[in-house]
């Protein structure tokens, strides 16, 4: 029994290390997608202002092209935002090591049904 508990503790520590490593990597990649979304959103605002200025000073060609560029950047922002959200959803879906330890402790505390 002591060897079983020792092996279980070692396995849980290894699982915790793996979980932290994978979670940190996915959180970093998800953060990068959000930073990219914010970067393109930052540049979408001047495009919108260019649209307003060009729409007032000139009619169809200038403001229409500014509007197309603005909506193109908006689509890029949505794409990067969705990619970031999916990566963070993946992070939160994993079982963390504390949950695994609690499950193992519950199994050890319960009497074995096969003995009766």
Backbone torsions as a table, in degrees:
resi	resn	phi	psi	omega
1	UNK	NA	-42.8	178.8
2	UNK	-62.4	-36.1	178.7
3	UNK	-67.2	-37.3	177.4
4	UNK	-62.6	-44.3	179.1
5	UNK	-66.3	-41.2	178.7
6	UNK	-61.5	-45.1	178.6
7	UNK	-64.6	-38.4	179.0
8	UNK	-64.2	-42.9	179.0
9	UNK	-63.9	-43.7	178.6
10	UNK	-62.1	-42.2	179.5
11	UNK	-65.3	-38.8	178.9
12	UNK	-67.8	-37.2	177.5
13	UNK	-65.7	-43.3	177.1
14	UNK	-63.1	-39.9	178.1
15	UNK	-65.1	-37.7	178.8
16	UNK	-65.5	-41.3	178.1
17	UNK	-62.0	-45.2	179.1
18	UNK	-62.7	-43.3	179.8
19	UNK	-61.9	-45.2	-179.6
20	UNK	-63.6	-42.9	-179.3
21	UNK	-62.5	-48.3	-179.3
22	UNK	-67.5	-39.4	-179.3
23	UNK	-66.5	-42.5	178.9
24	UNK	-63.6	-41.5	179.2
25	UNK	-63.6	-47.9	-178.6
26	UNK	-66.7	-36.0	177.3
27	UNK	-66.6	-37.8	177.7
28	UNK	-65.3	-42.9	178.9
29	UNK	-67.3	-41.0	177.1
30	UNK	-62.1	-38.7	177.3
31	UNK	-64.6	-38.8	178.3
32	UNK	-61.1	-42.1	178.6
33	UNK	-62.3	-40.5	178.2
34	UNK	-66.3	-38.2	177.5
35	UNK	-63.6	-42.1	177.1
36	UNK	-63.6	-40.0	177.5
37	UNK	-62.4	-43.0	178.5
38	UNK	-67.2	-35.2	177.6
39	UNK	-61.1	-48.3	-180.0
40	UNK	-70.1	-32.5	175.0
41	UNK	-64.9	-38.7	177.1
42	UNK	-57.6	-42.6	-179.0
43	UNK	-81.6	-13.6	177.8
44	UNK	-73.3	-28.5	-179.2
45	UNK	-65.5	-48.0	175.5
46	UNK	-61.5	-31.5	177.6
47	UNK	-65.2	-41.5	177.7
48	UNK	-63.4	-39.6	176.8
49	UNK	-66.0	-38.5	175.6
50	UNK	-62.6	-38.2	176.1
51	UNK	-59.6	-46.0	-178.6
52	UNK	-65.3	-44.3	-179.1
53	UNK	-66.4	-47.0	-178.8
54	UNK	-67.7	-33.5	179.1
55	UNK	-66.1	-33.9	179.1
56	UNK	-78.0	-43.1	-173.8
57	UNK	-82.0	-33.3	179.4
58	UNK	-130.3	159.1	-177.7
59	UNK	-93.1	-117.4	-162.6
60	UNK	-61.6	-56.6	-168.5
61	UNK	-59.8	-45.9	-173.4
62	UNK	-72.1	-51.1	-175.7
63	UNK	-72.2	-29.0	177.5
64	UNK	-67.2	-41.4	177.6
65	UNK	-67.3	-37.5	177.0
66	UNK	-64.8	-38.4	178.5
67	UNK	-65.2	-41.5	178.5
68	UNK	-63.6	-43.2	178.6
69	UNK	-64.0	-42.5	179.7
70	UNK	-60.1	-48.1	-179.4
71	UNK	-69.3	-30.2	173.5
72	UNK	-63.8	-44.2	176.8
73	UNK	-65.4	-36.8	178.0
74	UNK	-63.1	-38.6	175.8
75	UNK	-64.4	-38.8	177.3
76	UNK	-64.1	-41.2	177.7
77	UNK	-60.6	-44.6	179.9
78	UNK	-63.9	-42.9	179.9
79	UNK	-60.2	-50.7	-179.5
80	UNK	-65.9	-34.5	176.9
81	UNK	-64.7	-41.8	178.1
82	UNK	-65.6	-42.8	178.4
83	UNK	-60.9	-42.3	177.8
84	UNK	-65.0	-42.6	179.7
85	UNK	-64.6	-39.5	178.1
86	UNK	-64.3	-38.0	179.5
87	UNK	-67.2	-41.0	178.0
88	UNK	-70.6	-31.3	176.0
89	UNK	-64.7	-37.4	177.5
90	UNK	-64.1	-37.3	179.6
91	UNK	-65.3	-44.6	-176.2
92	UNK	-76.3	-16.2	-178.1
93	UNK	-80.4	-18.2	-177.8
94	UNK	-73.3	148.8	174.1
95	UNK	-78.1	125.2	-179.8
96	UNK	-83.3	162.1	-176.2
97	UNK	-61.1	-31.1	179.1
98	UNK	-64.0	-38.8	176.8
99	UNK	-65.7	-38.7	179.7
100	UNK	-66.4	-40.9	178.3
101	UNK	-64.4	-42.7	179.1
102	UNK	-61.9	-40.7	178.1
103	UNK	-64.4	-44.1	179.3
104	UNK	-64.6	-40.5	179.0
105	UNK	-64.4	-39.0	178.7
106	UNK	-64.1	-40.7	179.1
107	UNK	-64.6	-41.5	-179.6
108	UNK	-67.6	-34.0	-178.0
109	UNK	-75.6	-29.7	-177.4
110	UNK	-75.1	139.3	176.9
111	UNK	-68.4	149.2	-179.5
112	UNK	-73.9	125.9	-177.5
113	UNK	-72.1	-21.7	-177.1
114	UNK	-73.6	-21.2	-176.6
115	UNK	-75.2	-24.7	-174.7
116	UNK	-91.9	NA	NA
